[in-house]
Amino acid sequence: MMGDSPLRVLVVEDSEDDVLLIVRELRRSGYDLTYRQVQTAEEMRSALSQEPWDVVIADYAMPRFSGMAALEVLRQSELDLPFIIVSGTIGEDVAVAAMKAGAHDYVLKDNLARLGPAVRRELQEAAERRARRQAEKSLQESEARFRRMADSIQDGLTIIERGQVVYVNDRACEIVGYPRHEYIKMSFPQFAAPEERERLHQVIADVKRTGRMPGEIEFWAEGKDGARRYIQARISLSWEKGQVIGHYVVTTDITKRKRAEQLLHALNEAALAMEQALTSQDVFAAVGDEFKKLGWSYAILLLDKDRANLSPQYLSYDPKGIEAVERLLNTDLYRLQIPLDLVEPFRQAIQEGRSLFIADSTELRPAWPSSTRPLPVRIARWLKVSKSVIAPLIVEDEPVGLLTVQAEDLTAEDTPAVTAFAHQISAAWRKANLVQELETSLEELKRTQAQFLQAQKMEAVGRLAGGVAHDFNNTLTIIHLSTQLLKRKLRPEDPLWEFVHQIEDASLRAANLTRQLLSFSRQEPIEPQVVNLSQVVGNLSRMLQRIIGEDIELITVLDEDLWSVYVDPSQIDQAIINLVVNARDAMPRGGELTIETSNIVLGPAEAARHVEIQPGEYVRLVVRDTGVGMDEQVLEHIFEPFFTTKGRERGTGLGLSTVFGIIKRHQGHILVESAVGRGTTFEIYVPRTYRAASPDAEQETPSGPRHGSETILVVEDDAVVRNLAVQILRSHGYRVLTAEDGESAVQRSQEYDGPIHLLLTDIVMPGIQGWELAETLLARRPQMRVLFTSGYGDRVLAYRAAGQESIAFLPKPFTMETLTHKVRSVLDAAH
């Protein structure tokens, strides 16, 4: 009939009549029935395996089978089907036993009206059981999926309900560093590092007080093994029926991220600090502050010039550790030389230009002296060196050294950060070096400018002094010659004799001053020879001791293998004596005066520190005293003529200016270093000569007036000097022609037909100069001798006509004896 519920029934019954009664009753109860009758266990097993059934109805007692046996067959098939016993003889106690064995209901055959409702009830309960089993299965599958998911994620997950940990995944245990059985008994503050616990307790107290959970907490955790990790904990609430029953905690190990943030912050801070660094030590110290915050120690090792050894330039290790290692090694760590080829990681970092992570400090054992290589563990402990990262310091694409960083918690992942630090250090170090080089260059420039200005000033003063001396020498010549001519006309007992004699002495003293001025202006005539300055000082030592007195100790340190120099011995003697006198006056209470000689080769760098000094080989003469010294203001003027700090009664101010002129005249250089209360040191540099030493020449000394009868052409622009010279020469028998300048001399020579044996001419004159005049006249009178005279005394002018052996020189001021002697000697040299 329409609307009947389909029902598939497996009937275990040996009576066909009873089967029909059961079928009729079920159809009457509204079921569209499909059934199958079985009478044995085998038939039942076959039916259960071949077709699906909704219910099993079994007779309790049958000849070859039974209801209890059928119940066992059904149990073995593991099918959850309602099992109803229908029997006419079953008692109440048997029915209870059957129910306990697994039967769902029993119906007596004389009351089959109960069968339909019983089937309907059991079908409903079976459906509910299947639904429950499906739900349980789904729940189990869901829980399994959840566990698989929770165990596979990189975050830790902890579920807490009603104050108890109900779930924790493996990752959560790994992150905090505790096994599961301990983890579930601990609270968050117990996971935390000691310095974090107070803060976390305060967080929990705030939660209890306000009822609000912090969304996220970050803290350092310390595991059972002491390992530290930086953890981020995200907390959310668990609700049930509108009530909070617990919370979920998701933990993430952000140690690497935190480390990266710390390193980035340290890099930025170090970059800012190094930006302000002006020296390499400032650079190293700036990065050291940031390394200290990270718990790192480090060393800067730089290559030597040969790129064969590394030496420490900066060490940030514990000072007590450094001291202990230095005692062990019996050496200053900053003097340690580490052969690059002996330490393979160092060699790789330098030659391959790459950074290396060293997990075991014993790999660096060859860096220590051979006698201490068995002790690397102790050294590493003292310096707190375990793991290391080595990064090359590269400047302008060239490795110049190494940055080595040490810490317990270093990993290979820190290598890029250490490399970045190395790049920063290299750039900042290069900048600091450039700044220092610039400052040094600026100082050198200032010093060079000052030296140049001083040289210009001294040159200008020298020209002025030379000009003054020239004009003064003409006047002194007039005084000399006039007094000598006057004395020839007086007797010693004449009242005027003494006055004339005093005038003559004064002119001689004045002549000495002009000679000193000429020495300063480098215009005094010199007679250079090849000499040894050690011998010069040795020969002067007795006289110098007498000059300085007994309260000053004279110390000479003379090089026995001193190079030769080409100088005028008398002028060098004068320079040394002047310096010694100056030193004596600076030590009124006694002291030490040291004179040293030595060979020295000045390279470009040393020579560049001074304006006028060229690189090359020099002989150095040092005069050092322990006197009162001089300040900067005095040092600026000490070589200027007439500058003195001694007062008029004790000095003329020409002593040091004379020394300056003598040394410069010999292409030498003089330097001075002094400070108030610390004495003074003069250093003289004279170029080495490779000339061969020549035999000592006998010095010409006037022996008195000399007479003659030769013809002499006197050319002098100063009329008084000219007239006096003419008068003296004529009084000694010579025939004298005169001219006031070069042009008139040429004309006078052309007009005179006789021989002119000697040309006596001033060098500096208006129009034609003396050396030009000599060349002109010698072209026409090659046998004529030439005697130059000048108040400048510049020997260069006298020798401009190179190769002319007939050229001689008579400096002004001259006396009657020197004039007549020089004229006679020049004329006699022609024969």
C-alpha positions in Angstrom: 0.0 0.0 0.0 1.0 3.5 -0.6 2.9 5.2 2.2 4.1 1.9 3.9 7.7 2.0 5.2 10.0 -0.4 3.6 11.5 -2.9 5.9 14.0 -5.7 5.3 13.7 -8.5 7.8 16.0 -11.5 8.4 13.8 -14.2 10.1 15.6 -17.0 11.9 12.7 -19.6 12.2 12.2 -23.3 11.4 8.3 -23.0 11.2 6.8 -21.7 8.0 3.6 -20.9 9.8 5.3 -18.8 12.4 7.1 -16.9 9.6 3.9 -16.1 7.9 2.3 -14.9 11.2 5.3 -12.6 11.7 5.1 -11.3 8.1 1.4 -10.7 8.3 1.7 -8.8 11.6 4.5 -6.6 10.3 2.6 -5.7 7.1 -0.4 -5.0 9.3 1.8 -2.6 11.2 2.4 -0.6 8.0 5.7 -2.0 6.7 6.4 -2.8 3.1 8.1 -5.9 3.9 11.0 -7.8 2.3 12.2 -10.8 4.3 14.3 -14.0 4.1 14.0 -17.1 6.3 17.1 -18.9 7.6 17.3 -21.9 9.8 21.0 -22.5 10.4 24.1 -20.5 11.4 25.6 -21.0 7.9 22.5 -19.6 6.2 22.4 -16.7 8.6 26.0 -15.8 8.0 25.4 -16.0 4.2 22.4 -13.8 4.4 24.1 -11.2 6.6 27.0 -10.9 4.2 25.0 -10.8 1.0 22.2 -8.3 1.8 21.6 -5.3 4.0 19.0 -5.9 6.7 17.0 -3.6 9.0 16.2 -6.0 11.8 16.7 -9.7 12.8 13.8 -11.6 14.3 14.7 -15.0 15.8 12.9 -17.9 17.5 14.5 -18.8 20.8 14.4 -22.6 20.4 14.8 -24.6 17.1 15.9 -28.1 16.4 19.2 -27.2 14.6 19.7 -23.6 15.8 18.7 -21.2 18.6 18.0 -17.6 19.2 21.1 -17.3 21.5 23.3 -18.8 18.8 21.8 -16.5 16.2 22.6 -13.6 18.5 26.3 -14.7 18.6 26.4 -14.9 14.8 25.1 -11.4 14.6 27.7 -10.2 17.2 30.5 -11.8 15.2 29.4 -10.0 12.1 29.9 -6.7 13.9 26.6 -5.4 12.4 24.5 -3.1 14.6 21.1 -4.5 13.8 18.1 -4.7 16.2 17.7 -8.3 17.4 14.2 -9.3 18.6 13.4 -12.8 20.0 9.9 -14.2 19.2 9.0 -17.4 21.2 6.1 -19.2 22.6 7.8 -20.9 25.5 10.4 -18.4 26.8 10.2 -17.5 30.4 10.8 -14.3 32.1 14.3 -15.3 33.4 15.3 -16.6 30.0 14.2 -13.3 28.4 16.3 -11.3 30.9 19.3 -13.5 30.1 18.8 -12.9 26.4 18.6 -9.2 26.9 21.8 -9.2 28.9 23.4 -11.2 26.1 22.6 -8.5 23.6 19.0 -9.0 22.4 17.1 -5.8 22.2 13.6 -7.1 22.9 11.5 -10.3 23.1 7.8 -10.9 22.0 5.7 -13.9 22.8 4.0 -15.6 19.9 0.7 -15.4 21.6 1.1 -11.6 21.7 2.5 -10.6 18.2 0.6 -7.3 18.3 3.6 -6.0 20.3 6.0 -6.9 17.4 5.2 -3.9 15.2 5.8 -1.3 17.9 8.9 -3.2 19.2 10.4 -3.2 15.7 9.6 0.5 15.3 11.2 1.4 18.6 14.3 -0.7 18.0 14.8 0.7 14.5 14.7 4.2 15.9 17.2 3.3 18.7 19.5 1.7 16.1 19.4 4.8 14.0 20.3 6.9 17.0 23.2 4.5 17.8 24.5 4.8 14.3 24.2 8.6 14.5 26.1 8.6 17.8 28.8 6.4 16.4 29.1 8.6 13.3 29.3 11.7 15.5 31.9 10.0 17.7 33.8 8.9 14.6 33.7 12.4 13.2 34.8 13.8 16.5 37.7 11.4 16.6 38.6 12.2 13.1 38.3 15.9 13.8 40.5 15.5 16.9 43.0 13.5 14.9 43.1 16.2 12.2 43.5 18.9 14.9 46.3 17.0 16.5 48.1 16.4 13.2 47.6 20.1 12.4 48.7 21.3 15.8 51.8 19.0 15.8 52.8 20.1 12.3 52.7 23.9 12.8 55.8 25.8 13.7 54.1 27.5 16.6 53.5 26.1 20.0 49.8 25.6 21.1 48.6 25.2 24.7 44.9 24.8 25.6 44.0 25.6 29.2 40.4 24.9 30.4 39.2 25.6 33.9 42.8 26.1 35.1 44.1 22.9 33.7 46.3 22.3 30.6 44.2 20.0 28.5 46.4 20.0 25.4 50.0 21.0 24.5 51.7 20.2 21.2 55.3 19.1 20.8 56.4 22.4 19.4 55.3 24.3 22.5 57.5 22.0 24.6 60.4 22.5 22.2 60.1 26.3 22.3 60.1 26.6 26.1 62.7 23.8 26.5 60.8 21.6 28.9 59.4 18.0 28.4 55.7 17.6 28.2 55.2 16.0 31.7 56.9 19.1 33.3 55.4 21.6 31.0 51.8 20.9 31.9 52.6 21.6 35.5 54.3 24.9 35.0 53.1 28.5 34.6 54.4 31.1 32.1 56.6 33.0 34.7 58.4 29.6 35.3 59.4 29.3 31.7 60.8 32.8 31.6 64.4 33.9 32.1 65.1 35.2 35.6 65.1 38.8 34.6 61.7 38.5 32.9 59.7 36.7 35.7 58.8 39.8 37.7 57.3 41.5 34.6 55.2 38.4 33.8 53.9 38.1 37.3 52.8 41.7 37.0 51.0 40.9 33.7 49.1 38.0 35.4 48.2 40.3 38.3 46.9 42.9 35.9 44.7 40.2 34.2 43.3 39.1 37.5 42.6 42.7 38.5 41.1 44.0 35.2 39.8 40.8 33.6 41.4 41.8 30.3 43.9 39.5 28.6 46.9 41.0 26.9 46.7 40.1 23.3 50.5 39.5 23.0 53.5 39.1 25.3 57.1 38.9 24.4 59.8 37.6 26.8 63.0 35.8 27.1 62.5 32.1 28.0 65.1 29.9 29.5 64.9 26.1 29.0 65.8 23.3 31.3 69.2 23.1 29.6 69.8 26.9 30.1 69.3 27.7 26.4 67.6 31.1 25.9 64.9 31.9 23.3 62.9 35.0 22.7 59.2 34.0 22.7 56.1 35.7 21.5 52.9 34.5 23.2 49.5 35.3 21.7 46.6 34.6 24.1 42.9 34.3 23.2 39.9 33.3 25.4 37.9 30.1 25.2 34.1 30.5 25.6 31.3 28.0 26.3 27.7 29.1 26.7 28.6 32.7 27.1 31.2 31.9 29.8 35.0 32.0 29.6 36.2 28.5 30.4 39.9 28.9 29.5 42.2 30.3 26.9 44.4 29.3 24.0 48.1 30.2 24.0 50.1 30.3 20.7 53.8 30.6 21.3 56.3 31.5 18.5 60.1 31.3 18.8 61.1 34.8 17.4 64.7 34.5 18.6 66.0 34.9 15.1 63.8 37.9 14.4 64.7 39.5 17.7 68.4 38.8 17.0 68.0 40.4 13.6 66.3 43.4 15.1 69.1 43.7 17.7 71.7 43.4 15.0 70.0 45.9 12.8 69.7 48.3 15.7 73.3 47.8 16.6 74.4 48.3 13.0 72.5 51.6 12.9 73.8 52.8 16.2 77.3 51.8 15.3 77.0 53.6 12.0 75.9 56.8 13.8 78.7 56.5 16.3 81.3 55.8 13.7 80.1 58.7 11.6 81.4 61.0 14.4 84.7 59.1 14.8 87.8 61.1 13.8 90.5 58.4 14.5 90.7 54.7 13.9 90.7 54.1 17.7 87.4 56.1 17.9 86.0 53.9 15.2 87.0 50.7 17.0 85.6 52.0 20.3 82.3 53.0 18.7 81.5 49.6 17.4 82.8 48.1 20.6 80.0 49.8 22.6 77.4 48.1 20.4 79.1 44.7 20.5 79.1 44.9 24.3 75.3 45.3 24.3 75.1 42.2 22.2 77.4 40.3 24.6 80.1 40.0 21.9 83.9 40.4 22.3 86.0 41.2 19.3 89.4 42.0 18.0 90.7 44.1 15.1 93.8 42.5 13.4 95.6 44.4 10.7 98.1 43.2 8.1 101.7 44.4 8.1 103.3 46.1 5.1 104.4 42.7 3.7 100.9 41.2 4.2 102.5 38.3 5.9 101.5 38.9 9.6 98.5 40.1 11.5 98.8 42.1 14.7 96.1 43.2 17.1 95.1 46.9 16.9 92.1 46.7 19.3 91.0 44.1 21.8 87.6 44.3 23.6 88.1 41.3 25.9 87.9 41.5 29.6 90.9 43.4 30.9 91.6 40.7 33.6 91.5 38.0 30.9 93.9 40.0 28.8 96.2 40.4 31.8 96.1 36.7 32.6 96.9 35.7 28.9 99.8 38.2 28.8 101.2 36.7 31.9 100.9 33.2 30.4 102.4 34.3 27.1 104.9 36.6 28.7 104.2 39.2 26.0 102.1 42.2 25.3 99.1 41.0 23.2 99.3 44.2 21.1 102.9 43.2 20.1 101.8 39.7 19.0 102.7 38.8 15.4 100.4 36.2 13.9 101.8 34.6 10.7 99.0 34.5 8.2 100.0 31.2 6.7 99.8 29.4 10.0 96.1 30.1 10.8 94.0 28.6 8.0 90.8 30.5 8.8 92.7 33.8 8.8 94.3 32.9 5.5 91.0 32.0 3.9 89.3 35.2 5.1 92.1 37.4 3.8 93.0 35.7 0.6 89.4 34.7 -0.4 87.8 37.8 1.0 85.0 35.9 2.7 83.6 35.6 6.2 83.9 32.3 8.2 82.0 30.9 11.2 84.3 29.0 13.6 82.4 26.7 16.0 85.5 25.5 17.9 88.1 28.0 19.2 90.8 25.4 19.0 90.9 25.9 15.2 92.6 29.2 16.0 95.3 27.5 18.1 98.1 28.3 15.6 97.5 32.0 16.3 99.3 31.7 19.6 103.0 31.3 20.1 104.2 27.7 19.6 105.1 27.3 23.3 101.5 28.0 24.4 99.6 26.1 21.7 98.7 23.3 24.2 96.9 25.8 26.3 94.1 27.1 23.9 91.3 26.0 26.2 92.6 28.0 29.1 93.3 31.0 26.9 89.8 30.7 25.4 88.3 30.5 28.9 90.1 33.6 30.1 89.2 35.6 27.1 85.7 34.1 27.0 86.3 32.9 23.5 84.2 30.0 22.3 82.6 30.4 18.9 83.9 33.0 16.4 83.0 34.8 13.2 85.9 36.1 11.2 85.2 38.8 8.6 87.8 40.5 6.3 88.2 44.3 6.5 88.3 45.5 3.0 89.4 49.0 1.9 89.4 50.0 -1.7 88.9 46.3 -2.8 91.9 45.2 -0.8 91.8 43.2 2.5 93.7 45.1 5.2 92.9 43.0 8.2 90.3 41.0 10.1 87.3 41.6 12.4 87.0 38.6 14.7 83.9 38.4 16.9 83.5 35.9 19.8 80.5 34.9 21.9 78.9 31.8 23.4 75.6 32.2 21.4 77.1 32.9 18.0 75.8 30.9 15.1 76.5 30.7 11.4 73.4 32.8 10.9 75.2 35.7 12.5 77.9 35.7 9.8 76.1 38.2 7.5 75.6 40.6 10.4 79.3 40.4 11.4 80.2 40.9 7.7 78.1 44.0 7.6 79.8 45.3 10.7 83.2 44.7 9.0 82.1 46.7 6.0 81.0 49.6 8.3 84.3 49.5 10.2 86.3 49.4 7.0 84.4 52.4 5.6 84.5 54.4 8.8 88.2 53.5 9.3 89.0 54.6 5.8 87.1 57.9 6.4 88.9 58.4 9.7 92.3 57.8 8.1 91.4 60.3 5.3 90.4 62.8 7.9 93.6 62.3 9.7 95.6 62.5 6.5 93.7 65.7 5.6 94.4 67.2 9.0 98.1 66.2 8.7 98.2 67.7 5.2 96.6 70.9 6.4 99.1 71.0 9.3 101.9 70.3 6.8 100.5 73.0 4.5 100.4 75.5 7.3 103.9 74.6 8.4 105.1 74.8 4.8 103.4 78.1 4.3 105.0 79.4 7.4 108.4 78.1 6.4 107.9 79.6 2.9 106.9 83.0 4.3 109.8 82.8 6.7 112.1 81.9 3.8 110.8 84.8 1.8 111.2 87.2 4.7 114.7 86.0 5.3 115.5 86.3 1.6 114.1 89.9 1.6 116.1 90.8 4.8 119.2 89.2 3.2 118.8 91.3 0.1 118.4 94.4 2.2 121.3 93.5 4.4 123.5 92.8 1.3 122.5 96.2 -0.1 123.3 98.0 3.1 126.6 96.1 3.4 127.5 97.1 -0.2 126.9 100.7 0.3 128.5 100.6 3.8 131.5 98.8 2.3 132.1 101.6 -0.1 132.1 104.1 2.8 134.3 101.8 4.9 136.7 101.6 1.9 137.0 105.3 1.8 137.6 105.4 5.6 140.2 102.7 5.5 142.2 104.2 2.6 141.8 107.7 3.9 143.1 106.9 7.4 146.0 104.9 6.0 147.0 107.7 3.6 146.6 110.2 6.5 148.8 108.1 8.8 151.5 108.0 6.1 151.7 111.8 6.5 151.7 111.8 10.3 154.2 110.7 12.9 153.2 108.6 15.9 154.0 111.5 18.2 151.6 113.8 16.3 148.6 114.7 18.5 146.3 113.6 15.6 147.8 110.1 15.3 145.7 108.7 18.1 142.5 110.1 16.7 143.3 108.6 13.3 144.2 105.3 14.9 140.8 105.2 16.7 139.0 106.0 13.4 140.9 103.1 11.8 140.0 100.6 14.6 136.3 101.7 14.4 136.3 101.1 10.6 137.8 97.6 11.1 135.0 96.8 13.6 132.4 98.1 11.2 134.0 96.0 8.5 133.5 92.9 10.6 129.8 93.7 11.0 129.4 94.1 7.3 131.1 90.8 6.8 128.5 89.2 9.1 125.8 90.9 7.2 127.2 89.5 4.0 127.4 86.1 5.5 123.7 86.3 6.4 122.9 87.5 2.9 125.1 84.8 1.4 127.3 87.3 -0.4 130.6 86.9 1.5 133.3 85.2 -0.6 133.9 81.6 0.3 136.8 79.2 -0.4 135.1 75.7 -0.2 137.1 72.6 0.4 136.3 68.9 1.0 136.3 68.5 4.7 135.1 66.1 7.5 132.8 67.8 10.0 133.8 65.3 12.7 137.4 66.4 12.3 136.3 70.1 12.3 134.5 69.7 15.6 137.4 67.7 17.0 139.8 70.4 16.1 137.6 73.1 17.7 136.8 71.2 20.9 139.5 72.7 23.0 138.7 76.2 22.0 135.0 75.5 22.4 135.6 74.3 26.0 137.4 77.5 26.8 134.5 79.5 25.3 131.8 77.8 27.4 133.7 77.7 30.7 134.1 75.0 33.3 130.4 75.0 34.5 129.2 73.6 31.2 130.0 70.1 30.1 130.9 69.7 26.5 129.8 66.3 25.0 130.8 65.3 21.5 129.3 62.4 19.7 131.1 62.2 16.4 130.6 59.7 13.6 134.0 58.1 12.7 132.7 57.2 9.3 131.2 60.5 8.4 130.7 61.5 4.8 132.6 64.4 3.3 131.1 67.8 2.7 132.2 70.7 0.4 132.4 73.8 2.6 134.5 76.7 3.6 136.2 75.5 6.8 136.7 79.0 8.2 133.0 79.8 7.8 131.9 76.4 9.2 134.2 77.1 12.2 132.5 80.5 12.6 129.0 78.9 12.4 129.8 76.3 15.1 131.5 78.9 17.4 128.4 81.2 17.0 126.1 78.3 18.0 128.3 77.4 21.0 128.4 81.0 22.2 124.6 81.2 21.9 124.2 78.0 23.9 126.6 79.2 26.5 124.6 82.4 27.0 121.4 80.2 27.4 123.0 78.3 30.3 124.0 80.9 32.9 123.9 78.3 35.7 125.8 75.7 33.7 124.5 72.6 31.9 125.3 70.3 29.1 126.3 71.2 25.5 126.2 68.3 23.1 127.6 68.3 19.6 126.8 65.4 17.3 127.7 64.4 13.8 126.0 61.7 11.7 125.1 60.6 8.2 121.5 60.7 7.2 119.4 60.0 4.1 116.3 62.0 3.8 113.5 60.4 1.9 110.7 62.2 0.1 108.4 62.0 3.2 111.0 63.5 5.6 112.1 66.1 3.1 108.6 67.2 2.3 108.1 68.4 5.9 110.4 71.4 5.1 110.0 73.8 2.2 113.6 74.0 0.9 115.0 70.6 1.7 115.3 68.1 -1.1 115.6 64.3 -0.6 119.1 63.1 -0.6 122.2 62.3 1.4 123.3 64.7 4.1 125.7 65.1 6.9 123.9 66.2 10.1 125.5 68.5 12.7 123.5 68.8 15.9 124.2 71.4 18.6 122.0 70.8 21.7 121.9 72.6 25.0 120.0 72.3 28.3 119.5 76.0 28.6 116.5 78.2 29.2 115.0 77.6 25.8 112.9 79.9 23.6 109.2 80.4 23.1 107.4 80.4 19.7 107.6 84.2 19.4 111.3 84.3 19.8 111.8 81.3 17.4 110.1 83.2 14.6 112.8 85.9 14.7 116.0 84.2 15.8 117.7 84.2 12.4 116.9 87.9 11.6 119.8 90.3 11.7 120.1 92.4 14.8 117.5 90.4 16.6 118.7 89.6 20.1 117.3 88.8 23.5 120.6 89.5 25.3 120.6 93.3 25.4 122.8 95.7 23.5 125.7 95.3 25.9 126.0 91.5 25.3 125.2 91.0 21.6 124.8 92.5 18.2 122.0 90.1 17.0 124.2 88.9 14.1 125.4 85.6 15.6 122.6 83.3 14.5 121.8 85.3 11.3 125.5 84.7 10.3 125.1 81.0 11.0 121.9 81.0 8.9 123.7 82.7 6.0 126.7 80.4 6.1 124.7 77.3 6.1 122.4 78.5 3.3 125.5 79.6 1.3 126.7 76.0 1.4 123.3 74.7 0.1 122.6 73.4 3.6 119.6 73.7 5.9 119.2 74.7 9.6 116.3 73.7 11.8 115.7 74.6 15.4 113.6 73.1 18.1 113.1 74.7 21.5 110.7 75.2 24.4 111.0 77.4 27.4 112.8 75.5 30.2 113.6 72.5 27.9 116.7 73.7 26.1 117.4 74.2 22.4 118.5 72.0 19.6 119.9 73.2 16.3 120.1 70.7 13.4 122.3 71.5 10.4 122.0 69.4 7.2 124.9 69.8 4.7 124.8 67.9 1.4 127.2 65.1 1.0 129.9 65.5 -1.6 131.7 62.9 -3.7 134.5 65.3 -4.6 138.0 64.1 -3.9 139.9 66.0 -1.1 142.5 68.5 -2.5 145.8 69.4 -0.8 145.5 72.3 1.6 146.3 75.6 -0.1 148.5 78.1 1.6 146.4 81.1 2.5 147.6 84.4 1.1 148.5 87.0 3.8 149.5 90.5 2.9 153.2 91.1 3.8 153.1 94.8 3.2 152.7 97.2 0.3 153.8 96.0 -3.1 155.1 98.2 -5.9 155.1 98.0 -9.7 155.2 99.9 -13.0 152.4 98.2 -15.0 149.4 100.0 -16.4 146.1 99.5 -14.5 142.6 100.6 -15.7 140.5 101.4 -12.6 136.7 101.4 -13.1 134.7 102.5 -10.1 131.4 104.4 -10.0 132.1 105.8 -6.5 134.3 108.8 -7.2 135.9 108.9 -3.7 136.8 105.2 -3.7 138.1 105.6 -7.3 140.3 108.5 -6.5 141.7 106.9 -3.3 142.5 103.7 -5.2 144.2 105.7 -8.0 146.2 107.7 -5.5 147.4 104.6 -3.7 148.3 102.7 -6.9 150.2 105.7 -8.4 152.1 106.1 -5.1 153.2 102.5 -5.6 154.6 103.2 -9.1 151.8 102.0 -11.2 150.5 103.9 -14.3 146.7 104.3 -13.7 143.9 104.9 -16.2 140.4 105.7 -14.7 136.8 105.3 -15.7 133.6 106.0 -13.8 131.5 103.2 -15.5 131.6 100.4 -18.1 131.0 102.5 -21.1 133.7 105.1 -20.3 136.1 102.2 -19.6 135.5 100.7 -23.0 136.1 104.1 -24.6 139.2 104.6 -22.5 140.6 101.2 -23.6 139.9 102.0 -27.2 141.7 105.4 -26.9 144.7 104.0 -25.2 147.2 102.4 -27.5 149.6 101.0 -25.0 149.2 97.7 -23.1 146.8 97.5 -20.2 148.1 94.9 -17.8 145.3 94.9 -15.3 141.6 95.8 -15.2 140.5 96.7 -11.6 136.7 97.0 -11.8 133.8 97.1 -9.5 131.2 94.5 -10.3 127.9 96.3 -9.7 127.8 99.6 -11.6 125.2 101.5 -13.6 124.9 100.3 -17.2 127.5 97.7 -18.1 128.3 95.4 -15.2 131.9 94.5 -14.2 131.8 91.0 -15.6 130.4 92.2 -18.9 133.1 94.9 -19.1 135.8 92.2 -18.5 134.5 90.0 -21.2 134.4 93.0 -23.7 137.9 94.1 -22.9 139.4 90.6 -22.8 138.1 90.0 -26.3 140.5 92.8 -27.5 143.2 92.5 -24.9 143.4 88.7 -24.1 146.7 89.2 -22.1 145.0 91.6 -19.7 144.5 90.4 -16.2 141.2 91.1 -14.3 140.7 91.9 -10.6 137.0 92.3 -9.5 136.1 94.2 -6.4 132.6 94.6 -4.8 130.9 95.3 -1.5 128.5 92.5 -2.3 131.2 89.9 -2.6 128.9 87.5 -4.5 131.5 85.0 -5.9 128.9 83.8 -8.5 129.1 87.2 -10.3 132.9 87.1 -10.3 132.9 83.7 -12.0 130.2 84.3 -14.7 133.0 84.4 -17.2 133.7 80.7 -16.7 137.1 79.3 -17.7 139.0 82.6 -17.4 141.9 81.9 -15.0 142.9 85.6 -15.1 139.9 86.5 -13.0 140.5 87.4 -9.3 138.4 89.0 -6.6 139.1 91.7 -3.9 136.2 92.3 -1.5 135.3 95.7 -0.1 136.2 97.2 2.2 139.9 96.8 1.5 143.0 98.5 2.9 146.0 99.9 1.2 148.0 96.7 2.0 145.3 94.3 0.7 144.8 96.4 -2.4 148.5 96.6 -3.4 149.2 93.0 -2.4 146.2 91.7 -4.4 147.2 93.8 -7.5 150.8 92.6 -7.3 149.8 88.9 -6.9 147.4 89.1 -9.9 150.0 90.7 -12.1 152.7 88.3 -11.0 150.4 85.4 -11.8 150.7 86.4 -15.5 154.4 85.5 -15.6 
